[in-house]
Amino acid sequence: MTGPLAFVIFLIVLTSVCDTVNHLGLKACADAVEFKVVGGGTLVRFALRILRMPLAWVSIGFSFLSLFIMLYALTMANLSFAFSIDSMHHVFIALGARIFLKENIGWQRWMGTIVIVIGIVLVGLSASA
């Protein structure tokens, strides 16, 4: 690790936030289309409908922002460390899906999310040791 630990973690968590905004936005777009994809032709029409939505472009923008922030973070951190910390997006997506999309998330998924958080903490502690 060549950068300050707190700054590297901040950058990687920021990529997770950007990924979360991206996924929540794309899910909202997919739900808004209300279109059943049954083959290649309908997949193209589905994609074209989504690409007409401003929210889809905002989501794509957050995806690119996440990519560039992660590339910068990787100049300062090992890939195995960065990838482990980037697992925060699982936590953020579960919370975002519950809060913004009103999805029901069962106790098993919450338990899995807690296990992910424990793993991220262990990886973070190993970097500072």
PyMOL commands that place a pseudoatom at each C-alpha (Angstrom):
pseudoatom trace, name=CA, resn=MET, resi=1, chain=A, elem=C, hetatm=0, pos=[0.000, 0.000, 0.000]
pseudoatom trace, name=CA, resn=THR, resi=2, chain=A, elem=C, hetatm=0, pos=[1.569, 3.283, -1.067]
pseudoatom trace, name=CA, resn=GLY, resi=3, chain=A, elem=C, hetatm=0, pos=[-1.134, 5.750, -0.002]
pseudoatom trace, name=CA, resn=PRO, resi=4, chain=A, elem=C, hetatm=0, pos=[-2.534, 6.705, 3.395]
pseudoatom trace, name=CA, resn=LEU, resi=5, chain=A, elem=C, hetatm=0, pos=[-4.862, 3.915, 4.560]
pseudoatom trace, name=CA, resn=ALA, resi=6, chain=A, elem=C, hetatm=0, pos=[-7.782, 6.187, 5.469]
pseudoatom trace, name=CA, resn=PHE, resi=7, chain=A, elem=C, hetatm=0, pos=[-7.665, 7.971, 2.097]
pseudoatom trace, name=CA, resn=VAL, resi=8, chain=A, elem=C, hetatm=0, pos=[-7.478, 4.711, 0.150]
pseudoatom trace, name=CA, resn=ILE, resi=9, chain=A, elem=C, hetatm=0, pos=[-10.441, 3.295, 2.092]
pseudoatom trace, name=CA, resn=PHE, resi=10, chain=A, elem=C, hetatm=0, pos=[-12.364, 6.544, 1.497]
pseudoatom trace, name=CA, resn=LEU, resi=11, chain=A, elem=C, hetatm=0, pos=[-11.769, 6.277, -2.265]
pseudoatom trace, name=CA, resn=ILE, resi=12, chain=A, elem=C, hetatm=0, pos=[-12.820, 2.644, -2.389]
pseudoatom trace, name=CA, resn=VAL, resi=13, chain=A, elem=C, hetatm=0, pos=[-15.958, 3.279, -0.332]
pseudoatom trace, name=CA, resn=LEU, resi=14, chain=A, elem=C, hetatm=0, pos=[-16.714, 6.190, -2.685]
pseudoatom trace, name=CA, resn=THR, resi=15, chain=A, elem=C, hetatm=0, pos=[-16.569, 3.769, -5.625]
pseudoatom trace, name=CA, resn=SER, resi=16, chain=A, elem=C, hetatm=0, pos=[-19.040, 1.547, -3.771]
pseudoatom trace, name=CA, resn=VAL, resi=17, chain=A, elem=C, hetatm=0, pos=[-21.385, 4.492, -3.294]
pseudoatom trace, name=CA, resn=CYS, resi=18, chain=A, elem=C, hetatm=0, pos=[-21.127, 5.328, -7.009]
pseudoatom trace, name=CA, resn=ASP, resi=19, chain=A, elem=C, hetatm=0, pos=[-21.806, 1.680, -7.911]
pseudoatom trace, name=CA, resn=THR, resi=20, chain=A, elem=C, hetatm=0, pos=[-24.837, 1.707, -5.633]
pseudoatom trace, name=CA, resn=VAL, resi=21, chain=A, elem=C, hetatm=0, pos=[-26.287, 4.809, -7.278]
pseudoatom trace, name=CA, resn=ASN, resi=22, chain=A, elem=C, hetatm=0, pos=[-25.641, 3.174, -10.655]
pseudoatom trace, name=CA, resn=HIS, resi=23, chain=A, elem=C, hetatm=0, pos=[-27.400, -0.085, -9.769]
pseudoatom trace, name=CA, resn=LEU, resi=24, chain=A, elem=C, hetatm=0, pos=[-30.351, 1.556, -8.041]
pseudoatom trace, name=CA, resn=GLY, resi=25, chain=A, elem=C, hetatm=0, pos=[-30.852, 3.874, -11.000]
pseudoatom trace, name=CA, resn=LEU, resi=26, chain=A, elem=C, hetatm=0, pos=[-30.688, 1.078, -13.557]
pseudoatom trace, name=CA, resn=LYS, resi=27, chain=A, elem=C, hetatm=0, pos=[-33.102, -1.034, -11.510]
pseudoatom trace, name=CA, resn=ALA, resi=28, chain=A, elem=C, hetatm=0, pos=[-35.544, 1.885, -11.362]
pseudoatom trace, name=CA, resn=CYS, resi=29, chain=A, elem=C, hetatm=0, pos=[-35.241, 2.275, -15.140]
pseudoatom trace, name=CA, resn=ALA, resi=30, chain=A, elem=C, hetatm=0, pos=[-35.773, -1.447, -15.745]
pseudoatom trace, name=CA, resn=ASP, resi=31, chain=A, elem=C, hetatm=0, pos=[-38.867, -1.400, -13.540]
pseudoatom trace, name=CA, resn=ALA, resi=32, chain=A, elem=C, hetatm=0, pos=[-40.228, 1.691, -15.281]
pseudoatom trace, name=CA, resn=VAL, resi=33, chain=A, elem=C, hetatm=0, pos=[-40.004, 0.100, -18.732]
pseudoatom trace, name=CA, resn=GLU, resi=34, chain=A, elem=C, hetatm=0, pos=[-42.414, -2.701, -17.764]
pseudoatom trace, name=CA, resn=PHE, resi=35, chain=A, elem=C, hetatm=0, pos=[-41.302, -4.729, -20.740]
pseudoatom trace, name=CA, resn=LYS, resi=36, chain=A, elem=C, hetatm=0, pos=[-40.803, -8.491, -20.892]
pseudoatom trace, name=CA, resn=VAL, resi=37, chain=A, elem=C, hetatm=0, pos=[-37.575, -9.565, -22.578]
pseudoatom trace, name=CA, resn=VAL, resi=38, chain=A, elem=C, hetatm=0, pos=[-38.055, -12.887, -24.385]
pseudoatom trace, name=CA, resn=GLY, resi=39, chain=A, elem=C, hetatm=0, pos=[-35.327, -12.851, -27.027]
pseudoatom trace, name=CA, resn=GLY, resi=40, chain=A, elem=C, hetatm=0, pos=[-32.686, -10.873, -28.848]
pseudoatom trace, name=CA, resn=GLY, resi=41, chain=A, elem=C, hetatm=0, pos=[-35.142, -8.557, -30.594]
pseudoatom trace, name=CA, resn=THR, resi=42, chain=A, elem=C, hetatm=0, pos=[-36.974, -7.642, -27.432]
pseudoatom trace, name=CA, resn=LEU, resi=43, chain=A, elem=C, hetatm=0, pos=[-33.654, -7.211, -25.618]
pseudoatom trace, name=CA, resn=VAL, resi=44, chain=A, elem=C, hetatm=0, pos=[-32.635, -4.536, -28.137]
pseudoatom trace, name=CA, resn=ARG, resi=45, chain=A, elem=C, hetatm=0, pos=[-35.998, -2.750, -27.805]
pseudoatom trace, name=CA, resn=PHE, resi=46, chain=A, elem=C, hetatm=0, pos=[-35.723, -2.990, -24.014]
pseudoatom trace, name=CA, resn=ALA, resi=47, chain=A, elem=C, hetatm=0, pos=[-32.228, -1.475, -24.066]
pseudoatom trace, name=CA, resn=LEU, resi=48, chain=A, elem=C, hetatm=0, pos=[-33.295, 1.315, -26.425]
pseudoatom trace, name=CA, resn=ARG, resi=49, chain=A, elem=C, hetatm=0, pos=[-36.210, 2.228, -24.153]
pseudoatom trace, name=CA, resn=ILE, resi=50, chain=A, elem=C, hetatm=0, pos=[-33.921, 2.380, -21.153]
pseudoatom trace, name=CA, resn=LEU, resi=51, chain=A, elem=C, hetatm=0, pos=[-31.357, 4.478, -23.011]
pseudoatom trace, name=CA, resn=ARG, resi=52, chain=A, elem=C, hetatm=0, pos=[-34.049, 7.102, -23.658]
pseudoatom trace, name=CA, resn=MET, resi=53, chain=A, elem=C, hetatm=0, pos=[-34.355, 7.683, -19.911]
pseudoatom trace, name=CA, resn=PRO, resi=54, chain=A, elem=C, hetatm=0, pos=[-32.242, 10.454, -18.347]
pseudoatom trace, name=CA, resn=LEU, resi=55, chain=A, elem=C, hetatm=0, pos=[-31.871, 8.392, -15.161]
pseudoatom trace, name=CA, resn=ALA, resi=56, chain=A, elem=C, hetatm=0, pos=[-30.150, 5.653, -17.172]
pseudoatom trace, name=CA, resn=TRP, resi=57, chain=A, elem=C, hetatm=0, pos=[-27.523, 8.133, -18.380]
pseudoatom trace, name=CA, resn=VAL, resi=58, chain=A, elem=C, hetatm=0, pos=[-27.009, 9.461, -14.857]
pseudoatom trace, name=CA, resn=SER, resi=59, chain=A, elem=C, hetatm=0, pos=[-26.542, 5.854, -13.713]
pseudoatom trace, name=CA, resn=ILE, resi=60, chain=A, elem=C, hetatm=0, pos=[-24.042, 5.171, -16.497]
pseudoatom trace, name=CA, resn=GLY, resi=61, chain=A, elem=C, hetatm=0, pos=[-22.191, 8.341, -15.507]
pseudoatom trace, name=CA, resn=PHE, resi=62, chain=A, elem=C, hetatm=0, pos=[-21.880, 7.069, -11.931]
pseudoatom trace, name=CA, resn=SER, resi=63, chain=A, elem=C, hetatm=0, pos=[-20.538, 3.791, -13.298]
pseudoatom trace, name=CA, resn=PHE, resi=64, chain=A, elem=C, hetatm=0, pos=[-17.763, 5.632, -15.152]
pseudoatom trace, name=CA, resn=LEU, resi=65, chain=A, elem=C, hetatm=0, pos=[-17.061, 7.795, -12.097]
pseudoatom trace, name=CA, resn=SER, resi=66, chain=A, elem=C, hetatm=0, pos=[-16.723, 4.634, -10.008]
pseudoatom trace, name=CA, resn=LEU, resi=67, chain=A, elem=C, hetatm=0, pos=[-14.323, 3.155, -12.562]
pseudoatom trace, name=CA, resn=PHE, resi=68, chain=A, elem=C, hetatm=0, pos=[-12.034, 6.182, -12.571]
pseudoatom trace, name=CA, resn=ILE, resi=69, chain=A, elem=C, hetatm=0, pos=[-12.002, 6.528, -8.783]
pseudoatom trace, name=CA, resn=MET, resi=70, chain=A, elem=C, hetatm=0, pos=[-11.161, 2.825, -8.462]
pseudoatom trace, name=CA, resn=LEU, resi=71, chain=A, elem=C, hetatm=0, pos=[-8.356, 3.134, -10.990]
pseudoatom trace, name=CA, resn=TYR, resi=72, chain=A, elem=C, hetatm=0, pos=[-6.918, 5.988, -8.941]
pseudoatom trace, name=CA, resn=ALA, resi=73, chain=A, elem=C, hetatm=0, pos=[-7.275, 3.994, -5.710]
pseudoatom trace, name=CA, resn=LEU, resi=74, chain=A, elem=C, hetatm=0, pos=[-5.484, 1.052, -7.326]
pseudoatom trace, name=CA, resn=THR, resi=75, chain=A, elem=C, hetatm=0, pos=[-2.420, 3.239, -7.843]
pseudoatom trace, name=CA, resn=MET, resi=76, chain=A, elem=C, hetatm=0, pos=[-2.133, 3.326, -4.031]
pseudoatom trace, name=CA, resn=ALA, resi=77, chain=A, elem=C, hetatm=0, pos=[-3.484, -0.065, -2.900]
pseudoatom trace, name=CA, resn=ASN, resi=78, chain=A, elem=C, hetatm=0, pos=[-3.067, -3.749, -3.602]
pseudoatom trace, name=CA, resn=LEU, resi=79, chain=A, elem=C, hetatm=0, pos=[-5.831, -5.263, -5.701]
pseudoatom trace, name=CA, resn=SER, resi=80, chain=A, elem=C, hetatm=0, pos=[-6.678, -7.897, -3.078]
pseudoatom trace, name=CA, resn=PHE, resi=81, chain=A, elem=C, hetatm=0, pos=[-7.167, -5.178, -0.442]
pseudoatom trace, name=CA, resn=ALA, resi=82, chain=A, elem=C, hetatm=0, pos=[-9.121, -2.845, -2.739]
pseudoatom trace, name=CA, resn=PHE, resi=83, chain=A, elem=C, hetatm=0, pos=[-11.380, -5.605, -4.027]
pseudoatom trace, name=CA, resn=SER, resi=84, chain=A, elem=C, hetatm=0, pos=[-12.200, -6.738, -0.499]
pseudoatom trace, name=CA, resn=ILE, resi=85, chain=A, elem=C, hetatm=0, pos=[-13.069, -3.230, 0.683]
pseudoatom trace, name=CA, resn=ASP, resi=86, chain=A, elem=C, hetatm=0, pos=[-15.086, -2.685, -2.506]
pseudoatom trace, name=CA, resn=SER, resi=87, chain=A, elem=C, hetatm=0, pos=[-17.453, -5.364, -1.194]
pseudoatom trace, name=CA, resn=MET, resi=88, chain=A, elem=C, hetatm=0, pos=[-19.109, -2.510, 0.711]
pseudoatom trace, name=CA, resn=HIS, resi=89, chain=A, elem=C, hetatm=0, pos=[-21.315, -2.066, -2.336]
pseudoatom trace, name=CA, resn=HIS, resi=90, chain=A, elem=C, hetatm=0, pos=[-23.183, -5.222, -1.273]
pseudoatom trace, name=CA, resn=VAL, resi=91, chain=A, elem=C, hetatm=0, pos=[-24.092, -3.487, 1.977]
pseudoatom trace, name=CA, resn=PHE, resi=92, chain=A, elem=C, hetatm=0, pos=[-24.985, -0.198, 0.287]
pseudoatom trace, name=CA, resn=ILE, resi=93, chain=A, elem=C, hetatm=0, pos=[-27.132, -1.904, -2.348]
pseudoatom trace, name=CA, resn=ALA, resi=94, chain=A, elem=C, hetatm=0, pos=[-29.054, -3.893, 0.272]
pseudoatom trace, name=CA, resn=LEU, resi=95, chain=A, elem=C, hetatm=0, pos=[-29.713, -0.699, 2.238]
pseudoatom trace, name=CA, resn=GLY, resi=96, chain=A, elem=C, hetatm=0, pos=[-30.541, 1.299, -0.891]
pseudoatom trace, name=CA, resn=ALA, resi=97, chain=A, elem=C, hetatm=0, pos=[-32.892, -1.358, -2.214]
pseudoatom trace, name=CA, resn=ARG, resi=98, chain=A, elem=C, hetatm=0, pos=[-34.719, -1.391, 1.109]
pseudoatom trace, name=CA, resn=ILE, resi=99, chain=A, elem=C, hetatm=0, pos=[-34.876, 2.389, 1.541]
pseudoatom trace, name=CA, resn=PHE, resi=100, chain=A, elem=C, hetatm=0, pos=[-35.340, 3.670, -2.020]
pseudoatom trace, name=CA, resn=LEU, resi=101, chain=A, elem=C, hetatm=0, pos=[-36.891, 0.747, -3.900]
pseudoatom trace, name=CA, resn=LYS, resi=102, chain=A, elem=C, hetatm=0, pos=[-38.912, -0.529, -0.917]
pseudoatom trace, name=CA, resn=GLU, resi=103, chain=A, elem=C, hetatm=0, pos=[-37.704, -4.074, -1.549]
pseudoatom trace, name=CA, resn=ASN, resi=104, chain=A, elem=C, hetatm=0, pos=[-38.274, -6.652, 1.159]
pseudoatom trace, name=CA, resn=ILE, resi=105, chain=A, elem=C, hetatm=0, pos=[-34.963, -8.061, 2.347]
pseudoatom trace, name=CA, resn=GLY, resi=106, chain=A, elem=C, hetatm=0, pos=[-35.130, -11.233, 4.398]
pseudoatom trace, name=CA, resn=TRP, resi=107, chain=A, elem=C, hetatm=0, pos=[-33.184, -12.009, 7.533]
pseudoatom trace, name=CA, resn=GLN, resi=108, chain=A, elem=C, hetatm=0, pos=[-30.845, -14.398, 5.679]
pseudoatom trace, name=CA, resn=ARG, resi=109, chain=A, elem=C, hetatm=0, pos=[-29.746, -11.620, 3.342]
pseudoatom trace, name=CA, resn=TRP, resi=110, chain=A, elem=C, hetatm=0, pos=[-29.207, -9.277, 6.308]
pseudoatom trace, name=CA, resn=MET, resi=111, chain=A, elem=C, hetatm=0, pos=[-27.130, -11.976, 8.013]
pseudoatom trace, name=CA, resn=GLY, resi=112, chain=A, elem=C, hetatm=0, pos=[-25.072, -12.392, 4.840]
pseudoatom trace, name=CA, resn=THR, resi=113, chain=A, elem=C, hetatm=0, pos=[-24.584, -8.632, 4.719]
pseudoatom trace, name=CA, resn=ILE, resi=114, chain=A, elem=C, hetatm=0, pos=[-23.336, -8.664, 8.318]
pseudoatom trace, name=CA, resn=VAL, resi=115, chain=A, elem=C, hetatm=0, pos=[-20.855, -11.419, 7.408]
pseudoatom trace, name=CA, resn=ILE, resi=116, chain=A, elem=C, hetatm=0, pos=[-19.610, -9.244, 4.524]
pseudoatom trace, name=CA, resn=VAL, resi=117, chain=A, elem=C, hetatm=0, pos=[-19.115, -6.307, 6.900]
pseudoatom trace, name=CA, resn=ILE, resi=118, chain=A, elem=C, hetatm=0, pos=[-17.164, -8.516, 9.319]
pseudoatom trace, name=CA, resn=GLY, resi=119, chain=A, elem=C, hetatm=0, pos=[-14.959, -9.659, 6.436]
pseudoatom trace, name=CA, resn=ILE, resi=120, chain=A, elem=C, hetatm=0, pos=[-14.344, -6.077, 5.333]
pseudoatom trace, name=CA, resn=VAL, resi=121, chain=A, elem=C, hetatm=0, pos=[-13.352, -5.080, 8.870]
pseudoatom trace, name=CA, resn=LEU, resi=122, chain=A, elem=C, hetatm=0, pos=[-10.935, -8.014, 9.080]
pseudoatom trace, name=CA, resn=VAL, resi=123, chain=A, elem=C, hetatm=0, pos=[-9.352, -7.052, 5.740]
pseudoatom trace, name=CA, resn=GLY, resi=124, chain=A, elem=C, hetatm=0, pos=[-9.097, -3.425, 6.859]
pseudoatom trace, name=CA, resn=LEU, resi=125, chain=A, elem=C, hetatm=0, pos=[-7.412, -4.451, 10.096]
pseudoatom trace, name=CA, resn=SER, resi=126, chain=A, elem=C, hetatm=0, pos=[-4.967, -6.682, 8.237]
pseudoatom trace, name=CA, resn=ALA, resi=127, chain=A, elem=C, hetatm=0, pos=[-3.871, -3.718, 6.099]
pseudoatom trace, name=CA, resn=SER, resi=128, chain=A, elem=C, hetatm=0, pos=[-3.019, -1.639, 9.125]
pseudoatom trace, name=CA, resn=ALA, resi=129, chain=A, elem=C, hetatm=0, pos=[-1.070, -4.436, 10.842]
for i in range(1, 129): cmd.bond("trace and resi %d" % i, "trace and resi %d" % (i + 1))
show_as sticks, trace
zoom trace
